[in-house]
């Protein structure tokens, strides 16, 4: 039987310029109460690589890194039922109010979706907002098996908005 899970509050500040949206936390992230906590997930490694900073496992330093680089992080799904961690197993979704966060934090100039699931959900749930471009990036999940260097190359676009 699938478990009902909930996402985390957004990591966001008044200086955030971009919003990176995932789908919903995986099992390891829920256990650790940290975004992208699975050691095989490349989210943090990609960001540190893009900004040419030394990677750290310290979550508090990762949060400071996001703020320093004007990056907000959230999930498009507030709660759902899911067995395991795969997006394909998500059922009975309740969505976060992405439009409201964009109204509350008007410095955000672009949304970047970490994978297809978050991209499809954002497209389905947001009204047209021509001022906020929405991009889909390759998922940082270990389930999406393109090479790390290819993921980094495609994620470089975020720097155009910071």
KEGURO-417018 format. One line per field, with one value per residue: chain; residue in three letters; x, y, z of N, C-alpha, C in turn. Coordinates in pm, whole numbers, plus 50000, padded with zeros to 5 digits. Last residue first. Layout:
kette <- A	...
rest <- ALA	...
n_east <- X	...
n_north <- Y	...
n_up <- Z	...
ca_east <- X	...
ca_north <- Y	...
ca_up <- Z	...
c_east <- X	...
c_north <- Y	...
c_up <- Z	...
This chain:
kette <- A	A	A	A	A	A	A	A	A	A	A	A	A	A	A	A	A	A	A	A	A	A	A	A	A	A	A	A	A	A	A	A	A	A	A	A	A	A	A	A	A	A	A	A	A	A	A	A	A	A	A	A	A	A	A	A	A	A	A	A	A	A	A	A	A	A	A	A	A	A	A	A	A	A	A	A	A	A	A	A	A	A	A	A	A	A	A	A	A	A	A	A	A	A	A	A	A	A	A	A	A	A	A	A	A	A	A	A	A	A	A	A	A	A	A	A	A	A	A	A	A	A	A	A	A	A	A	A	A	A	A	A	A	A	A	A	A	A	A	A	A	A	A	A	A	A	A	A	A	A	A	A	A	A	A	A	A	A	A	A	A	A
rest <- UNK	UNK	UNK	UNK	UNK	UNK	UNK	UNK	UNK	UNK	UNK	UNK	UNK	UNK	UNK	UNK	UNK	UNK	UNK	UNK	UNK	UNK	UNK	UNK	UNK	UNK	UNK	UNK	UNK	UNK	UNK	UNK	UNK	UNK	UNK	UNK	UNK	UNK	UNK	UNK	UNK	UNK	UNK	UNK	UNK	UNK	UNK	UNK	UNK	UNK	UNK	UNK	UNK	UNK	UNK	UNK	UNK	UNK	UNK	UNK	UNK	UNK	UNK	UNK	UNK	UNK	UNK	UNK	UNK	UNK	UNK	UNK	UNK	UNK	UNK	UNK	UNK	UNK	UNK	UNK	UNK	UNK	UNK	UNK	UNK	UNK	UNK	UNK	UNK	UNK	UNK	UNK	UNK	UNK	UNK	UNK	UNK	UNK	UNK	UNK	UNK	UNK	UNK	UNK	UNK	UNK	UNK	UNK	UNK	UNK	UNK	UNK	UNK	UNK	UNK	UNK	UNK	UNK	UNK	UNK	UNK	UNK	UNK	UNK	UNK	UNK	UNK	UNK	UNK	UNK	UNK	UNK	UNK	UNK	UNK	UNK	UNK	UNK	UNK	UNK	UNK	UNK	UNK	UNK	UNK	UNK	UNK	UNK	UNK	UNK	UNK	UNK	UNK	UNK	UNK	UNK	UNK	UNK	UNK	UNK	UNK	UNK
n_east <- 52073	52017	52223	52244	52081	52222	52358	52227	52356	52606	52530	52441	52684	52832	52684	52489	52154	51960	51756	51786	51922	51809	51806	51662	51732	51479	51260	51159	50962	50963	50741	50581	50357	50183	49888	49857	49969	49926	50059	50322	50383	50371	50576	50796	50800	50852	51103	51350	51330	51266	51297	51172	51272	51276	51195	51123	50881	50736	50459	50414	50537	50374	50140	50215	50248	50126	50152	49887	49844	49786	49742	50071	50380	50546	50711	50901	51017	51046	50791	50469	50275	50051	50126	50169	50272	50476	50690	50921	51206	51450	51623	51926	52137	52375	52330	52131	52280	52476	52319	52250	52500	52550	52361	52458	52763	52905	53016	53236	53365	53242	53148	52889	52859	52928	52711	52505	52587	52576	52301	52192	52236	52186	52319	52244	51953	51862	51703	51634	51583	51508	51591	51360	51316	51544	51491	51249	51213	50986	50862	50979	51140	51226	51398	51379	51592	51645	51615	51602	51422	51436	51376	51275	50940	50886	50857	50579	50459	50286	50135	50239	50060	50085
n_north <- 53441	53345	53197	52977	52785	52660	52440	52201	52086	52024	51845	51630	51562	51478	51247	51081	50965	50824	50864	50761	50948	51281	51513	51540	51811	52070	52294	52623	52901	53256	53484	53643	53501	53279	53096	52912	52589	52316	52209	52297	52164	51896	51887	51944	51729	51524	51578	51769	52026	52324	52654	52972	53312	53524	53645	53870	53832	53637	53624	53534	53288	53165	53144	52959	52727	52572	52216	51973	51640	51329	51043	50900	50796	50634	50787	50880	50655	50563	50365	50455	50735	51005	51346	51703	51906	51924	52077	52193	52415	52665	52947	53117	53300	53224	53239	53040	52807	52814	52770	52503	52385	52425	52251	52002	51899	51805	52013	52100	52415	52574	52650	52650	52395	52234	52283	52171	51899	51823	51846	51649	51378	51107	50929	50994	51178	51436	51654	51831	51653	51456	51198	51072	51222	51147	50873	50880	51206	51486	51566	51725	52049	52360	52645	52974	53262	53456	53559	53749	53663	53304	52959	52650	52557	52264	51938	51714	51402	51092	50795	50492	50222	49881
n_up <- 48701	48455	48359	48522	48413	48209	48306	48279	48061	48181	48383	48224	48103	48322	48403	48146	48225	48383	48636	48887	49035	48951	48821	48498	48285	48299	48152	48243	48204	48258	48344	48190	48111	48248	48254	48559	48649	48618	48396	48433	48669	48581	48393	48564	48741	48550	48423	48613	48780	48623	48700	48636	48680	48857	49165	49298	49425	49613	49601	49344	49359	49543	49391	49196	49344	49583	49542	49497	49561	49392	49354	49315	49179	49038	48886	49062	49314	49572	49735	49656	49745	49741	49840	49864	49698	49418	49349	49591	49585	49623	49487	49477	49513	49620	49892	49916	49854	50056	50279	50227	50248	50515	50621	50527	50424	50220	49951	49684	49611	49314	49060	48998	48891	49115	49280	49116	49102	49370	49425	49236	49203	49416	49574	49836	49889	49944	49838	50135	50436	50621	50611	50513	50279	50135	50104	49947	49788	49768	49442	49213	49219	49092	49161	49078	49102	49286	49623	49818	50005	49970	50035	50029	50124	50330	50169	50109	50234	50164	50230	50069	49914	50000
ca_east <- 52119	51909	52180	52333	52032	52128	52428	52191	52219	52599	52591	52349	52571	52878	52693	52614	52249	52098	51776	51701	52000	51786	51931	51650	51740	51618	51277	51250	50972	50989	50821	50701	50464	50256	49991	49801	49988	49867	49917	50247	50382	50281	50438	50765	50773	50733	50976	51289	51424	51207	51368	51150	51263	51261	51215	51256	50878	50879	50522	50360	50589	50513	50143	50178	50365	50079	50191	49996	49795	49869	49660	49925	50304	50460	50608	50792	51003	51085	50928	50552	50380	50075	50082	50154	50268	50373	50561	50863	51078	51420	51516	51851	52002	52364	52437	52099	52161	52516	52386	52145	52429	52634	52350	52333	52698	52792	53011	53117	53392	53268	53290	52939	52826	53011	52845	52506	52572	52704	52398	52147	52343	52123	52333	52383	52007	51954	51801	51617	51669	51445	51691	51426	51217	51523	51611	51255	51227	51106	50832	50844	51140	51117	51415	51314	51538	51618	51610	51700	51386	51462	51359	51397	51040	50865	50914	50703	50446	50405	50107	50242	50143	50000
ca_north <- 53477	53416	53310	53090	52858	52767	52569	52283	52135	52109	51975	51699	51607	51595	51365	51110	51030	50777	50923	50685	50837	51150	51482	51503	51667	52026	52158	52534	52772	53138	53383	53704	53520	53392	53157	52991	52734	52385	52179	52337	52311	51944	51860	52029	51864	51521	51590	51652	51915	52200	52541	52845	53191	53555	53522	53870	53885	53658	53661	53665	53386	53192	53229	53096	52792	52692	52340	52058	51772	51447	51131	50899	50901	50569	50711	50969	50690	50701	50389	50344	50678	50867	51242	51570	51924	51845	52113	52084	52369	52524	52893	53001	53348	53222	53320	53180	52845	52819	52901	52606	52379	52495	52394	52058	51972	51721	51981	52031	52282	52572	52624	52772	52513	52233	52323	52314	51980	51818	51934	51788	51471	51219	50912	51017	51050	51373	51581	51821	51739	51588	51295	51022	51226	51289	50917	50816	51062	51419	51545	51670	51904	52276	52509	52871	53148	53498	53449	53771	53783	53430	53078	52720	52606	52406	52031	51783	51547	51171	50937	50582	50343	50000
ca_up <- 48837	48525	48277	48551	48531	48174	48299	48395	48044	48061	48417	48314	48019	48246	48489	48217	48133	48374	48504	48794	48979	49013	48892	48638	48310	48301	48205	48170	48272	48173	48412	48249	48013	48304	48170	48451	48648	48732	48416	48313	48666	48687	48351	48449	48793	48635	48349	48554	48791	48673	48641	48704	48600	48715	49089	49236	49288	49590	49728	49383	49264	49582	49510	49157	49284	49513	49608	49450	49599	49420	49439	49295	49249	49138	48815	49024	49173	49543	49692	49702	49660	49782	49746	49923	49843	49487	49289	49514	49637	49595	49571	49428	49477	49474	49834	49941	49776	49915	50264	50233	50120	50418	50652	50474	50533	50262	50093	49733	49664	49458	49085	49061	48810	48994	49325	49153	48981	49300	49493	49248	49164	49347	49430	49794	49842	50040	49759	49991	50355	50623	50658	50635	50387	50170	50178	50079	49790	49822	49584	49222	49203	49142	49110	49158	49028	49149	49526	49712	49928	50039	49952	50069	50027	50298	50267	50075	50217	50197	50206	50184	49909	50000
c_east <- 52207	51949	52075	52297	52117	52082	52334	52258	52175	52459	52578	52403	52469	52768	52732	52609	52374	52186	51924	51714	51919	51878	51923	51786	51737	51623	51424	51247	51054	51005	50844	50792	50591	50376	50053	49918	49914	49881	49851	50097	50301	50272	50338	50619	50734	50702	50854	51151	51353	51310	51315	51225	51241	51252	51179	51281	51016	50899	50670	50429	50536	50577	50286	50184	50333	50198	50146	50025	49913	49787	49738	49862	50157	50372	50510	50678	50882	51062	50952	50692	50445	50181	50095	50102	50257	50384	50446	50727	51034	51288	51489	51747	51913	52223	52424	52202	52131	52398	52431	52204	52319	52569	52436	52319	52574	52711	52892	53130	53266	53290	53325	53085	52886	52986	52942	52644	52579	52699	52531	52255	52307	52230	52267	52406	52148	52013	51908	51734	51633	51533	51633	51517	51278	51423	51596	51372	51241	51098	50953	50802	50997	51143	51308	51335	51475	51564	51572	51702	51482	51422	51391	51400	51163	50969	50871	50746	50582	50379	50230	50203	50130	50089
c_north <- 53601	53461	53396	53214	52983	52846	52686	52421	52225	52169	52072	51838	51682	51650	51489	51243	51068	50844	50913	50738	50752	51044	51346	51470	51639	51875	52120	52396	52678	53013	53264	53602	53582	53418	53277	53051	52798	52536	52267	52317	52359	52096	51913	52011	51958	51661	51597	51678	51788	52089	52414	52737	53071	53432	53548	53746	53901	53704	53697	53715	53526	53293	53263	53191	52935	52771	52457	52177	51865	51566	51254	51001	50892	50669	50642	50894	50779	50745	50536	50371	50560	50811	51107	51474	51789	51869	52039	52126	52249	52488	52749	52960	53238	53251	53331	53272	52994	52865	52922	52746	52485	52493	52477	52207	52045	51790	51890	52005	52223	52429	52638	52757	52640	52359	52327	52361	52129	51904	51936	51879	51619	51325	51025	51002	51072	51241	51512	51744	51721	51692	51436	51129	51178	51301	51063	50869	51011	51267	51469	51660	51855	52129	52423	52738	53052	53386	53501	53659	53808	53546	53200	52842	52661	52451	52174	51875	51606	51318	51014	50722	50425	50125
c_up <- 48830	48665	48349	48468	48558	48296	48272	48392	48160	48045	48300	48349	48104	48156	48408	48293	48213	48268	48473	48651	48882	48952	48960	48698	48460	48324	48190	48234	48184	48259	48318	48314	48070	48214	48242	48371	48532	48731	48521	48332	48546	48686	48455	48406	48680	48688	48439	48496	48744	48667	48705	48627	48691	48625	48943	49153	49224	49445	49711	49510	49293	49486	49551	49276	49245	49459	49521	49542	49570	49468	49487	49389	49211	49213	48910	48955	49146	49399	49664	49649	49731	49687	49813	49816	49913	49637	49357	49464	49555	49660	49527	49532	49419	49424	49682	49875	49793	49829	50120	50218	50116	50279	50557	50504	50481	50371	50119	49883	49724	49502	49232	49104	48866	48911	49207	49196	49015	49172	49419	49306	49179	49323	49351	49643	49788	49990	49845	49930	50208	50554	50673	50695	50519	50284	50222	50162	49933	49814	49641	49368	49206	49113	49175	49089	49128	49063	49388	49608	49812	49948	50036	49978	50096	50196	50234	50188	50185	50169	50252	50142	50036	50000
